[in-house]
Amino acid sequence: MAEALVGQLVVTLGAVLAKEAAIFGCSLFGMEAAALRGLFGKIRLSKAELEGMQAYLQDAERFNDANKTTAIFLGEIRCLAFQIEDVVDEFTYKLEDNRQGGFAGKMKKRLKHIKTWHRLADKLQEMKGKLQDAKPRKKDYAVIVGIGRSASKLENQALHFTRDKDIVGIPENKERLIGWLTGNRGDGLEQSSSKVTMVWGMPGVGKTTLVAHVYRTLKVDFEAAAWVTVSESYRLEDLRKKIAVNIGNTEMRSLAESIHNYFQGKKFIMVLDDVWIMRMWSEIRNVFPTSNCTGRFLITSRNHEVSLLATRECAIHLKPLQSHNSWELFVVWHCDTSFAVPACTSV
């Protein structure tokens, strides 16, 4: 999936940027420092562009059987992600190569690689431009949900679109989640005013797909329901705004109070998708009421540490599909898809 590839690439770019301080702590030539500074700048911009696109890709991939242009778009992004990954791999390899050999050999390689840094920076600039050019195509996908509805409603429906046949190899996890969220587990948690349920695992294993399916199944049983995608680079105020928009509140003043009042006295389910750090929960928790309500929080994360937020071990570690399940999923999509994804071409 394009989203999983982009997610992994964002992590890789972050790891490369983490080396920046150490590299500039060494003695560099003037031209070498300028070339590397330019390249790191392009890497940083590419990472920001991909982070902004990542949440959208999670939504768009649910529609790749409903609109041919969506599949073309996803194929294009996948190709660009592979090309960016190639640039990062070459940079990492040649940066390591600079450290090999004697003093004279190292100096010769460093001078030779100055042109390489400029060339790789130009490649990233070109690919970033193509990513930006792809942005307007997002508008093409809103029409498949409906016309005349607000942008927030379109995004909300796109996020929760999933099909029964996509849940391959994990029906038992679906039943476990439903049991925890509805209280059918016989351990005294039925009367709990608040419960946190977790689904965690590496990118691309189907966390969001599973949770979206369960959410769609159960939300009719709750008086209030909301879903927001958090992501690594979340801002608390933006997160509050997303929740407010989800519950139909267009008043942007006193967001925390508005959200608290809306859920007060209700049986509600709240999905927080793609949570990266535990701190997010402590920051957002106080906007929800803690008494006179029944709250069910369903959180997805790629990090084990975040899964520790779960109530009484209500956490599922979602692992990659077994080979026979992977084949089953491939057959489902292959037989149900009547369009072709364009082949990658080099830049």
Long-range contacts (C-beta under 8 A, 24 or more apart in sequence): 1-57, 1-61, 1-204, 2-57, 2-60, 2-61, 2-74, 2-75, 2-77, 2-78, 2-81, 3-54, 3-57, 3-58, 3-61, 3-203, 3-204, 4-203, 4-204, 5-78, 5-81, 5-82, 5-204, 6-50, 6-53, 6-54, 6-57, 6-77, 6-81, 7-54, 7-203, 7-204, 7-302, 8-203, 8-204, 9-50, 9-81, 9-84, 9-85, 9-88, 10-47, 10-50, 10-51, 10-54, 10-232, 11-203, 12-85, 12-88, 13-43, 13-46, 13-47, 13-50, 13-84, 13-88, 14-47, 16-43, 16-88, 16-91, 16-92, 17-43, 17-44, 17-47, 19-95, 23-95, 29-110, 29-111, 29-114, 31-114, 32-110, 32-111, 32-113, 32-114, 32-117, 35-114, 35-117, 35-118, 35-121, 36-117, 38-117, 38-118, 38-121, 39-91, 39-117, 39-118, 39-120, 39-121, 39-124, 41-121, 42-120, 42-121, 42-124, 42-125, 42-128, 43-88, 43-91, 43-124, 45-124, 45-128, 46-84, 46-124, 46-127, 46-128, 46-131, 49-128, 49-131, 49-132, 50-81, 50-84, 50-131, 51-231, 51-232, 51-233, 53-77, 53-131, 53-135, 54-231, 55-229, 55-231, 55-274, 56-138, 58-159, 58-208, 58-229, 58-273, 58-274, 59-155, 59-158, 59-159, 59-161, 60-138, 60-141, 60-158, 62-158, 62-159, 62-161, 62-162, 62-209, 62-212, 63-141, 63-144, 63-158, 63-161, 64-337, 65-163, 65-333, 65-336, 65-337, 66-144, 67-140, 67-141, 67-144, 68-339, 69-137, 69-140, 69-141, 70-140, 70-141, 70-144, 71-337, 71-339, 71-340, 71-341, 72-339, 72-341, 72-342, 73-134, 73-137, 73-140, 73-141, 74-341, 75-341, 75-342, 76-130, 76-134, 76-342, 77-131, 77-134, 78-341, 78-344, 79-342, 79-344, 79-345, 80-127, 80-130, 80-131, 80-134, 82-344, 83-123, 83-127, 83-344, 83-346, 83-347, 84-124, 84-127, 87-120, 87-123, 87-124, 87-127, 90-116, 90-120, 91-117, 91-120, 123-347, 126-347, 127-347, 130-347, 152-245, 152-246, 156-227, 156-246, 159-212, 159-227, 159-229, 159-273, 160-212, 160-215, 160-216, 160-227, 161-212, 162-209, 162-212, 162-213, 162-216, 164-213, 165-332, 165-336, 166-209, 166-213, 166-329, 166-332, 167-209, 167-210, 167-213, 168-321, 168-325, 168-328, 168-329, 168-332, 169-321, 169-322, 169-325, 169-326, 169-328, 169-329, 170-206, 170-210, 170-318, 173-199, 173-210, 173-316, 173-318, 174-210, 174-213, 174-214, 176-316, 177-210, 177-211, 177-214, 177-298, 177-316, 178-214, 178-217, 178-218, 180-314, 181-214, 181-218, 181-269, 181-296, 181-298, 182-218, 182-221, 187-312, 189-311, 189-312, 192-294, 192-311, 193-290, 193-291, 193-292, 193-293, 193-294, 193-295, 194-288, 194-290, 194-293, 194-294, 194-295, 194-296, 194-297, 194-311, 195-295, 195-296, 195-297, 195-311, 195-314, 196-281, 196-297, 196-299, 196-309, 196-310, 196-311, 196-314, 197-296, 197-297, 197-298, 197-299, 197-310, 197-311, 197-314, 197-315, 198-298, 198-299, 198-300, 198-301, 198-306, 198-307, 198-309, 198-310, 198-314, 198-315, 198-316, 199-298, 199-299, 199-300, 199-301, 199-315, 199-316, 199-318, 200-300, 200-301, 200-302, 200-303, 200-304, 200-306, 200-307, 200-315, 200-316, 200-317, 200-318, 201-302, 201-317, 201-318, 201-319, 202-302, 202-320, 203-302, 204-320, 205-318, 205-319, 205-320, 205-321, 206-318, 206-321, 207-300, 207-301, 207-302, 207-318, 208-273, 208-274, 208-300, 210-318, 211-271, 211-273, 211-298, 211-300, 214-298, 215-269, 215-271, 215-298, 218-269, 219-269, 222-266, 222-267, 222-268, 222-269, 222-296, 223-266, 223-267, 223-268, 224-262, 224-263, 224-266, 224-267, 224-268, 224-269, 225-268, 225-269, 225-270, 226-268, 226-269, 226-270, 226-271, 227-270, 227-271, 227-273, 228-271, 228-272, 228-273, 229-273, 229-274, 230-272, 230-273, 230-274, 230-275, 230-276, 230-280, 231-274, 231-276, 232-274, 232-276, 234-276, 234-280, 236-283, 236-284, 239-280, 239-284, 240-284, 240-287, 243-270, 243-287, 255-287, 256-286, 256-287, 259-287, 259-288, 260-287, 260-288, 260-289, 263-288, 263-289, 263-293, 263-295, 264-289, 264-292, 264-293, 265-289, 265-292, 265-293, 266-293, 266-294, 267-293, 267-294, 268-293, 268-294, 268-295, 268-296, 269-295, 269-296, 269-297, 269-298, 270-295, 270-296, 270-297, 270-298, 271-297, 271-298, 271-299, 271-300, 272-297, 272-298, 272-299, 272-300, 273-299, 273-300, 274-300, 274-301, 274-302, 275-299, 275-300, 275-301, 275-303, 275-306, 276-301, 276-302, 276-303, 276-306, 277-303, 277-305, 277-306, 278-305, 278-306, 278-308, 278-309, 281-306, 281-309
